[in-house]
Amino acid sequence: AQKVTQAQTEISVVEKEDVTLDCVYETRDTTYYLFWYKQPPSGELVFLIRRNSFDEQNEISGRYSWNFQKSTSSFNFTITASQVVDSAVYFCALSGGDKIIFGKGTRLHILP
Amino acid sequence: SQTIHQWPATLVQPVGSPLSLECTVEGTSNPNLYWYRQAAGRGLQLLFYSVGIGQISSEVPQNLSASRPQDRQFILSSKKLLLSDSGFYLCACLPQQYTQYFGPGTRLTVL
């Protein structure tokens, strides 16, 4: 069965600190996709990144970076020099056939 | 790129009343469409998904139903709302590029 685990329910850090959100997944598929979404207080889910299971290269986009490690089935998300606008719920997700399986989310509070 | 519209944005309904939420998609054809519900402070629960017109898969038994009368239209309905139906309803689209995009959501309060 496919599963996504985000063990961190809630995290609080002070602005400008770095923070890493953990994501561990389970799947028997050899080809799959992993995703991160951001849900700000407005509620709409914003797509951040998609990673193909064959591409283990880490990715950096501005202050955001993602570390994909197949050996540990993890796809962690790091925000460098966090800002108050980063406060949101972050979801990790895994493709499974016609469906996307979501983790329960991590609520991130960036304190000024 | 695709755009997902949902309406209404907010809705307050009495228990036992009917429900109809609509989702329409622009900018893609033959997408997979999804309805999710998110209770306050909780994760996303997949309710229904559709891989084509008239094709509906239900994930959770409940008093809700879904229909897809057109390729880019997905409707969530109920004949009689329950208090437990309150939540934030999100429509999502999975076009060919394997990335799921979400609409702005409908916040439903059942009183």
Interface residues (C-beta under 8 A of the other chain):
Chain A: Y33 F35 Y37 S42 G43 E44 L45 V46 F47 R50 F91 A93 S95 D98 K99 I100 F102 G103 K104 G105
Chain B: N32 Y34 R42 G43 L44 L46 Y49 V51 S57 F88 L90 A92 L94 Y98 T99 Q100 Y101 F102 G103 P104 G105 R107
